[in-house]
Amino acid sequence: MLNDILDAVVNVLKAEGINAFREFPEQRADLKTGVSVSVGIESCKYLSSGMGEYLGTRAGSGGSADTELFGRRLELGLRFEIYSPFGTQIGASGCVECADALRGCIDKLPSGLRVIELKFGEVSADEKLSAYRCVCSSSALAFMVGESDGGDVEFLDFVLKGTVDSGK
């Protein structure tokens, strides 16, 4: 479930031209290609929607049976680490420009992921990585929806509202 959220955020950032990847150990910043952003989950709090997660029913179409809807709500802390390599014309301003672009991507996230707050940290030099670094964080709500045809199905995973189910 959390992997789906990270993937959704990374895909939106990439679609907007930002070199984004999921946090370590998934991948590391490729500082040779310029500014990059690591996306991770800092915190996650599960909030019950009540009544056994039951939301109601969705009417079937084309003669198919009605389906029952179930939902979950998560409070998330997302972490974005922006890296801009030393020795390029971009420099520290690359972190600031990327943070501004990041802010512009918030409205393009799936409808089931709502950012409530976005905080930008200071740009600092990371001598170990030979790059400037800026840590941004956000508070968000994620809404997950699952369906059942009325059988004794136990839900093992929910789909982030507003995304396409991959059929996994």
C-alpha positions, 0 to 999 in steps of 0.5 A: 500500500505504501509502495503504491503511494510512493510510486504515485508521487514519483510518477507525477514528479517524473511526468513534470520533468523532475528526476525523482526516485524512491528513497534508499535502498531503492535507488541512489541519487545520480549526481552526474545528471543534475538535480534529483529528488529522493521521495520517502515516507517519514511517518504513517498513521492508520485512521479507521473510517469506522464500521469495519471500513465499510463505505457503502455499495456501488451499483453494478453496470451492464447487468453486473452485481453491486459491489461493496466499497471499503476504505482506509485513511492514512495520515502520511509524512512524506519526505523529499530530499533534493540534491544538486551537485557541486561544481555545476552552474546550477549549484545551490539554486538548483535545490531552490528551483526544484523545491519550487517545481515540487510545490507546483506538482502537488495539484497533479497528485492522484485524487486520493492523496491530498497534501495538507502542508508542505515545508521547505528546509534550508539548503546546505552543503553535504561534503560527503556527497559533494552536493547541495541538499535541501530536505522538504517534508509534507503532511498528507492524507491518503484515501484507499478504496477496496471493493468486494462482490459480496463474497467472503473476500478478505482484503489484502490491499487497497487501491489509492483512490484516483489511480488505476489498479494494476491488477496485482 
